């Protein structure tokens, strides 16, 4: 008999995972607090400060939710231990009762006369031998009963110890939960204070948002123009390739007519894909792909597939920092102000190396109004790294994941920040958080 069960092993694994997640969340919260304290040195409140507080609240809520899962796990553990305890108690009572019965029987038949009478009453030698074996096995049975009772008692004590440990652990986790809930309320109060002060600076914030919007539109137009050029160039190359194939086929047909061999090859022809025809060949990912001019070559298709296969696994463009502005449209609470982000902004020290997240080719290095940006093609996908203070690559250069593209520049508030964008050949901006690996 053993207390080990697959369920128990799974619970222990879940406990380790939950505690690992808690440590990671707490580390992220600590990093956000460090960044927040640095921003607080500025007398004016900023959108970055609000973003940090909001992100800290989100992480704190994740942490509380994680603690709740830990409490549920402990409750399940306590329930299972109580079931095991009750089962062992019943089993121990049954064992003791049967053992007592065997002791009473042995006591009543303890004399040598009874023992010899049992043997000599055998009908023959074989019967007597079997009776000797029975008596011997009966003694062994009593010994086994005693050992089983001792083992069951040990298991019961171990189960009770586990039960007490689980109850003690639950008490500690409940204290942690209470502490985190208290801090969460303080974070929400801090958020309300930041929003209140931002409302008093609404004109300045509005001007800042307008400037960021102008920068967003400028970068968006530049990116769209670069992608259209790449698609036009890919279509041009494809048309040239198809035209050459048709010309070669025409020459072969003319040669066959002259050599009177056209009849043998009358039905042979080359099936040429149209520019709008889907590519249905099986790729390395075993997925039929819709046609894209940027995937008209094996290299282009392979780059797209590699990029897709690394979704949720791409490395971050900077080694440290936090997301200061998230993807999408965001309304500033209790105001009419809102901002739109085509990518994510990552706050990081000025001058931090900005690295490419996947293998590809630099298709454009853009000089924006106050910074630079690098655009890298990965088949039919594109990544853009904006707000760079310096660029270390050139247009047409092949790059790998980890290649340094430039340095992090300064944002409107004077802090280090990089914008990272992901989009496809249909000019659709994608949420980079869905592509980057979890930190």
C-alpha positions in Angstrom: 0.0 0.0 0.0 1.3 3.5 -0.8 0.1 7.0 -0.6 1.6 7.9 -4.0 -0.9 8.4 -6.8 -0.6 10.0 -10.3 -3.0 12.7 -9.1 -0.7 13.6 -6.3 2.3 13.7 -8.7 0.3 16.0 -11.0 -0.7 18.3 -8.0 3.0 18.6 -7.0 3.9 19.5 -10.6 1.1 22.1 -10.7 2.3 23.5 -7.4 5.8 24.0 -8.8 4.4 25.6 -11.9 2.2 28.0 -9.9 5.1 29.0 -7.6 7.3 29.6 -10.6 4.6 31.8 -12.2 4.2 33.7 -8.9 8.0 34.4 -8.7 8.0 35.6 -12.3 5.0 37.9 -11.8 6.5 39.3 -8.6 9.7 40.0 -10.5 7.8 41.8 -13.2 6.0 43.9 -10.6 9.3 44.8 -8.9 10.7 45.9 -12.2 7.7 48.0 -12.9 8.0 49.6 -9.4 11.6 50.5 -10.2 10.6 52.1 -13.5 7.7 53.9 -11.8 9.9 55.4 -9.2 12.3 56.6 -11.9 9.4 58.3 -13.7 8.1 59.9 -10.5 11.2 62.1 -10.4 9.5 64.1 -13.1 7.2 66.6 -11.6 4.5 66.1 -14.3 2.4 63.0 -14.6 2.8 61.2 -17.9 1.1 58.6 -20.1 4.0 56.3 -19.4 3.3 56.6 -15.6 -0.3 55.7 -16.2 0.7 52.8 -18.4 3.1 51.4 -15.8 0.4 51.7 -13.0 -2.2 50.0 -15.2 0.3 47.2 -16.2 1.3 46.8 -12.5 -2.4 46.4 -11.6 -2.9 43.8 -14.3 0.2 41.8 -13.1 -1.0 42.1 -9.5 -4.4 40.7 -10.5 -2.7 37.9 -12.3 -0.7 37.2 -9.2 -3.8 37.2 -7.0 -5.5 34.8 -9.4 -2.5 32.6 -9.3 -2.7 32.6 -5.5 -6.3 31.6 -5.7 -5.4 28.7 -7.9 -2.8 27.7 -5.3 -5.5 27.8 -2.6 -7.8 25.6 -4.7 -4.9 23.2 -5.2 -4.3 23.0 -1.4 -8.0 22.5 -0.8 -8.0 19.6 -3.2 -4.9 18.2 -1.5 -6.6 18.5 1.9 -9.7 16.8 0.6 -7.7 13.9 -0.9 -5.7 13.5 2.4 -8.9 13.4 4.4 -10.3 10.7 2.1 -7.1 8.8 2.5 -7.1 9.2 6.2 -10.7 7.9 6.5 -9.9 5.0 4.2 -6.8 4.1 6.3 -8.7 4.3 9.5 -11.4 1.9 8.3 -8.8 -0.4 6.9 -6.9 -0.3 10.2 -10.0 -1.1 12.2 -10.8 -4.1 10.0 -7.2 -5.4 10.2 -7.2 -5.1 14.0 -10.5 -6.9 14.2 -9.3 -9.8 12.1 -6.0 -9.9 13.9 -7.9 -10.1 17.3 -10.0 -12.9 16.0 -6.9 -14.9 14.9 -5.3 -14.3 18.3 -8.4 -15.5 20.1 -8.4 -18.6 17.9 -4.7 -19.2 18.6 -5.2 -18.8 22.3 -8.0 -21.4 22.4 -5.8 -23.9 20.5 -2.5 -23.0 22.2 -1.8 -26.4 23.9 0.6 -29.0 22.4 -2.2 -31.6 22.9 -4.5 -29.7 20.5 -1.6 -29.3 18.0 -0.7 -33.0 18.1 -4.3 -34.1 18.0 -4.8 -32.0 14.9 -1.8 -33.7 13.2 -2.5 -37.3 14.4 -6.2 -37.1 13.3 -4.9 -37.0 9.7 -6.1 -39.9 7.5 -2.6 -40.5 6.1 0.9 -39.1 5.9 0.1 -36.7 3.0 -2.8 -35.3 4.9 -0.6 -34.9 8.0 2.0 -33.1 5.9 -0.6 -30.7 4.5 -1.9 -30.0 8.1 1.7 -29.1 9.1 1.9 -26.7 6.2 -1.5 -25.2 7.1 -0.4 -24.5 10.7 2.9 -23.0 9.5 1.1 -20.8 7.0 -1.4 -19.7 9.6 1.5 -18.5 11.8 2.9 -16.7 8.9 -0.5 -15.2 8.2 -0.7 -13.8 11.7 2.8 -12.3 11.3 1.8 -10.8 8.0 -1.3 -9.3 9.7 0.8 -7.7 12.3 3.2 -6.2 9.8 0.2 -4.9 7.7 -1.2 -3.3 10.7 2.1 -1.6 11.5 2.5 -0.4 7.9 -1.1 0.9 7.8 -0.5 2.8 11.1 2.7 4.4 9.6 0.7 5.4 6.4 -2.0 6.9 8.6 0.5 8.9 10.5 2.1 10.1 7.3 -1.3 11.1 5.9 -2.1 13.0 9.0 1.2 14.8 8.8 0.6 15.7 5.1 -2.9 16.9 6.1 -1.4 19.2 8.8 1.2 20.5 6.5 -1.4 21.3 3.8 -3.5 23.2 6.4 -0.4 25.1 7.6 0.5 25.9 3.9 -3.0 27.1 3.3 -2.8 29.5 6.2 0.4 31.0 4.8 -1.0 31.3 1.3 -4.1 33.0 2.7 -1.9 35.5 4.4 -0.1 36.2 1.2 -3.4 36.6 -0.6 -4.6 39.1 1.9 -1.4 41.0 1.6 -1.5 41.1 -2.2 -5.2 42.2 -2.2 -4.3 45.1 0.1 -1.4 46.2 -2.2 -3.8 45.8 -5.2 -6.2 48.3 -3.6 -3.3 50.7 -3.0 -2.3 50.3 -6.7 -5.8 51.2 -7.7 -5.7 54.3 -5.5 -2.4 55.3 -7.1 -4.0 54.8 -10.6 -6.9 57.1 -9.6 -4.4 59.8 -8.4 -2.4 59.6 -11.7 -5.6 59.9 -13.7 -6.7 62.9 -11.6 -3.5 64.7 -12.2 -3.5 63.8 -15.9 -6.9 65.3 -16.3 -5.4 68.6 -14.9 -2.8 68.4 -17.6 -5.3 67.4 -20.4 -4.1 70.0 -22.8 -0.5 69.0 -22.5 -1.4 65.3 -22.8 -3.6 66.1 -25.9 -0.7 67.8 -27.6 1.5 64.9 -26.8 -1.0 62.4 -28.2 -1.4 64.5 -31.4 2.3 64.5 -31.9 2.5 60.7 -31.4 -0.4 60.3 -33.8 1.4 62.3 -36.5 4.5 60.1 -36.0 2.3 57.0 -36.2 0.7 58.1 -39.5 4.1 59.1 -40.9 5.6 55.7 -40.1 2.4 53.8 -41.3 2.6 55.6 -44.7 6.3 54.8 -45.0 5.7 51.1 -44.1 2.7 50.8 -46.5 4.7 52.3 -49.4 7.6 49.9 -48.7 5.4 46.9 -48.7 3.6 47.9 -51.9 6.9 48.4 -53.6 8.0 44.9 -52.5 4.7 43.4 -53.8 5.0 45.2 -57.1 8.6 44.1 -57.5 7.7 40.5 -56.7 4.8 40.6 -59.3 7.2 42.0 -61.9 9.8 39.3 -61.3 7.0 36.7 -61.4 5.7 38.0 -64.7 9.2 38.0 -66.2 9.6 34.4 -65.0 6.3 33.3 -66.6 7.1 35.2 -69.8 10.4 33.4 -70.1 8.8 30.0 -69.5 6.3 30.7 -72.2 9.0 31.9 -74.6 11.0 28.7 -73.9 8.0 26.6 -74.5 7.2 28.3 -77.8 10.8 27.8 -78.9 10.6 24.1 -78.0 7.3 23.7 -79.9 8.8 25.4 -83.0 11.8 23.1 -82.9 9.6 20.1 -82.6 7.6 21.1 -85.7 10.8 21.5 -87.7 12.0 18.1 -86.6 8.5 16.5 -87.3 8.5 15.4 -83.7 5.6 17.5 -82.5 3.2 14.6 -82.6 5.1 12.7 -79.8 5.0 15.8 -77.6 1.7 17.1 -78.7 0.0 16.7 -75.3 3.0 17.9 -73.2 2.9 21.3 -71.8 3.9 23.3 -68.7 1.2 24.3 -66.2 2.0 27.8 -65.3 0.6 29.4 -62.2 -1.3 32.6 -62.7 -0.4 35.6 -60.6 -3.7 35.3 -58.7 -3.7 31.5 -58.5 -3.3 30.0 -55.0 -0.1 28.0 -54.3 -1.4 24.6 -53.2 1.8 22.7 -52.9 2.5 21.1 -49.6 5.0 23.2 -47.6 7.3 22.2 -44.8 4.4 23.0 -42.4 2.0 20.7 -44.3 -0.4 23.7 -44.8 -1.9 24.8 -48.1 -1.2 28.4 -48.4 -3.1 31.2 -50.2 -1.1 32.8 -52.9 1.1 35.8 -52.0 3.4 37.5 -54.5 6.0 37.6 -51.7 5.9 33.8 -51.5 6.3 33.1 -55.2 9.8 31.7 -54.5 10.8 28.8 -52.3 12.9 31.1 -50.2 10.0 33.5 -49.6 7.6 30.7 -48.7 10.2 29.2 -46.3 10.8 32.5 -44.6 7.1 32.9 -44.0 6.7 29.4 -42.7 9.6 29.8 -40.3 8.2 33.1 -39.0 4.7 31.5 -38.5 6.2 28.5 -36.8 7.9 30.8 -34.3 4.7 32.5 -33.2 4.7 33.0 -29.4 8.5 32.1 -29.6 10.1 35.1 -31.1 12.8 36.8 -29.0 12.3 40.3 -27.7 14.0 43.1 -29.7 15.6 44.4 -26.5 17.0 42.4 -23.6 15.3 44.4 -20.9 12.5 46.9 -20.3 8.7 46.8 -20.2 5.8 47.5 -22.5 4.9 51.1 -21.9 2.2 51.4 -24.6 0.3 48.4 -25.8 -1.1 47.5 -29.2 -4.5 48.9 -30.3 -6.7 51.8 -29.4 -6.7 52.9 -25.7 -8.9 55.5 -24.0 -7.4 57.3 -21.1 -9.8 56.6 -18.2 -12.2 59.5 -17.2 -11.1 61.6 -20.2 -12.0 61.9 -23.9 -8.4 61.3 -24.8 -7.4 58.2 -26.7 -4.3 56.9 -28.5 -3.8 54.4 -31.2 -0.7 52.2 -31.5 0.1 50.0 -34.5 2.7 48.1 -32.4 4.0 48.1 -28.9 6.3 50.6 -27.2 9.0 49.1 -25.0 10.6 51.3 -22.4 14.3 50.6 -22.2 17.5 52.6 -21.4 18.6 55.0 -24.1 21.3 53.4 -26.3 20.2 49.8 -25.7 20.9 47.5 -28.6 17.8 46.8 -30.7 18.0 43.3 -32.3 16.1 41.6 -35.1 13.7 39.0 -33.9 13.9 36.6 -36.9 15.9 35.8 -40.0 15.1 38.1 -42.9 16.3 41.0 -45.2 16.4 44.7 -44.5 14.2 46.3 -47.1 14.2 49.8 -45.8 16.1 52.2 -43.5 13.8 55.2 -42.8 14.8 58.6 -41.6 11.8 59.8 -39.7 11.3 63.4 -38.4 13.2 62.9 -35.1 14.5 59.3 -35.3 15.2 56.3 -37.6 13.4 53.1 -38.3 14.5 49.7 -39.8 12.1 47.5 -41.7 12.9 43.8 -42.1 11.0 41.3 -44.4 10.4 37.7 -43.5 8.6 36.3 -46.5 5.1 37.8 -46.4 5.6 39.2 -42.9 7.4 42.3 -41.9 8.8 43.7 -38.6 9.6 47.3 -38.0 11.9 48.8 -35.3 11.2 52.5 -34.8 12.5 55.3 -32.6 16.1 54.4 -33.1 18.9 56.8 -32.4 21.3 55.0 -34.7 21.2 52.3 -37.3 23.9 49.7 -37.9 22.5 47.9 -41.0 21.8 48.8 -44.7 19.0 48.2 -47.2 19.3 44.8 -48.8 21.4 43.3 -46.0 20.5 39.7 -44.9 20.0 39.6 -41.1 19.5 36.8 -38.6 17.6 36.6 -35.3 19.8 38.5 -32.8 21.4 40.8 -35.4 21.8 44.3 -33.9 19.9 46.8 -36.0 20.5 50.0 -34.0 20.2 51.8 -30.7 17.2 52.7 -28.6 16.2 56.4 -29.0 14.4 58.9 -26.8 10.7 59.4 -26.5 8.7 62.6 -26.1 9.1 62.4 -22.3 12.9 62.2 -22.6 13.1 58.5 -21.7 14.4 55.5 -23.7 11.8 53.8 -25.8 11.6 51.6 -28.9 8.5 50.8 -31.0 8.1 47.3 -32.4 5.6 46.5 -35.1 4.5 43.3 -36.9 2.4 43.2 -40.1 1.7 41.1 -43.1 1.5 41.6 -46.9 -2.1 42.8 -46.6 -1.0 45.8 -44.6 -2.6 44.5 -41.5 -0.9 45.4 -38.2 -0.7 42.4 -35.8 -0.3 42.5 -32.1 3.4 41.8 -31.4 2.6 40.3 -28.0 1.0 37.4 -29.9 4.3 36.7 -31.5 6.9 37.4 -28.8 7.7 34.7 -26.3 6.7 35.2 -22.7 9.3 36.7 -20.5 
